[in-house]
Amino acid sequence: MAFIGVGRITNSDYRRLNSVDVALATRELRQLVEAGLAVQHSTKRWAYYTPGEKLRPKAEIPAPPPVEPRTDEEKILAYVREHGAITRRECRRLLNLSVSRASYLLETMRDKKALAMVGERKAARYVLP
């Protein structure tokens, strides 16, 4: 059907999409309404059609629950996605790590191109590349 995924359609839209004349478009749209596949709103020049009950989904499919990050690298990436950047100090606090372990982890992620370093030394921040 022509308006699946569009939301609404007019007789003119239907004619253009299906290469039919006014009479055929009117007849086919009326048949769709009678079959419950479309709902007519307004009349004559202002008429438009939306999907009927038979085309609407029966129930919303719930989104899957968010997956909790498991590894330290996943936790760092999740933090950067949420906050835009991470520093060594924030990494230490986030993962309860030593200074050297936090530095090693961030440098390793930079080497893998998972993060990019902005700034130097104490002012360094790690962002998504």
C-alpha positions in Angstrom: 0.0 0.0 0.0 1.3 3.4 -0.8 1.2 5.2 2.6 2.8 2.5 4.8 5.5 4.2 6.7 4.4 7.7 5.5 1.6 8.5 8.0 -0.9 10.1 5.7 -1.7 10.4 2.0 -4.0 12.4 -0.2 -5.8 11.4 -3.4 -3.2 13.4 -5.3 -0.3 11.6 -3.6 -1.9 8.3 -4.3 -2.3 9.1 -8.0 1.2 10.3 -8.3 2.7 7.2 -6.5 0.6 4.7 -8.4 0.3 6.4 -11.8 -3.5 6.2 -11.9 -6.3 8.7 -12.8 -8.6 10.5 -10.4 -11.5 8.0 -10.7 -9.3 4.9 -10.1 -7.5 6.5 -7.2 -10.8 7.5 -5.6 -12.3 4.0 -6.1 -9.1 2.3 -4.7 -8.9 4.6 -1.7 -12.6 4.0 -0.9 -12.0 0.2 -1.1 -9.1 0.5 1.3 -11.3 2.4 3.7 -14.1 -0.2 3.4 -11.6 -3.0 4.1 -10.3 -1.2 7.3 -6.9 -0.7 5.8 -7.2 3.1 5.7 -9.2 5.8 7.6 -10.5 8.8 5.7 -10.3 12.2 7.3 -12.3 15.1 6.1 -14.0 15.0 2.6 -13.7 16.3 -0.9 -10.7 18.6 -1.5 -9.3 18.3 2.0 -9.6 14.6 2.4 -6.5 12.6 3.5 -6.0 9.0 4.5 -4.1 7.3 7.3 -3.4 3.6 8.0 -6.4 1.8 9.4 -6.5 -0.5 12.5 -5.5 -3.6 10.5 -2.2 -1.9 9.6 -1.3 -0.6 13.0 0.9 -2.7 15.2 -0.9 -4.7 17.8 1.5 -3.8 20.6 4.6 -1.8 21.1 7.7 -4.0 21.1 9.7 -2.9 24.2 13.3 -1.8 23.7 15.8 -4.2 25.1 17.3 -3.2 28.4 20.6 -1.4 28.2 23.6 -3.6 28.5 25.8 -2.7 31.4 29.4 -2.3 30.5 31.5 -5.2 31.8 35.1 -4.5 31.1 37.1 -1.5 32.2 37.4 -0.3 28.6 33.6 -0.6 28.1 33.0 1.4 31.3 35.5 4.1 30.1 33.8 4.3 26.6 30.4 4.6 28.2 31.6 7.4 30.5 33.1 9.2 27.5 29.9 8.8 25.5 27.9 10.3 28.4 30.3 13.1 29.4 32.2 13.8 26.2 35.7 13.2 27.7 37.5 11.5 30.6 40.7 12.5 32.5 43.1 10.2 34.3 41.7 11.4 37.6 38.1 10.6 36.5 39.2 7.2 35.2 40.8 6.4 38.6 37.6 7.4 40.5 35.3 5.6 38.0 37.2 2.3 38.2 38.9 2.6 41.6 42.4 2.2 40.0 45.9 3.3 40.9 47.5 6.2 39.0 49.7 4.0 36.9 46.9 1.5 36.0 44.6 4.3 34.9 47.3 5.9 32.8 48.2 2.5 31.3 44.6 1.7 30.5 43.9 5.1 28.8 47.2 5.0 26.8 46.4 1.5 25.6 43.0 2.6 24.5 44.6 5.5 22.7 47.0 3.2 21.0 44.1 1.0 19.8 42.4 4.2 18.5 39.5 3.7 20.8 40.2 7.1 22.3 42.1 10.2 21.2 44.1 12.4 23.7 43.5 16.1 23.7 46.0 18.3 25.7 49.2 17.2 27.4 50.3 15.9 30.8 47.9 17.0 33.7 45.6 18.8 31.2 45.1 15.7 29.1 41.6 14.5 28.3 40.6 11.5 26.3 37.7 11.8 23.8 36.2 9.6 21.1 38.2 9.8 17.9 
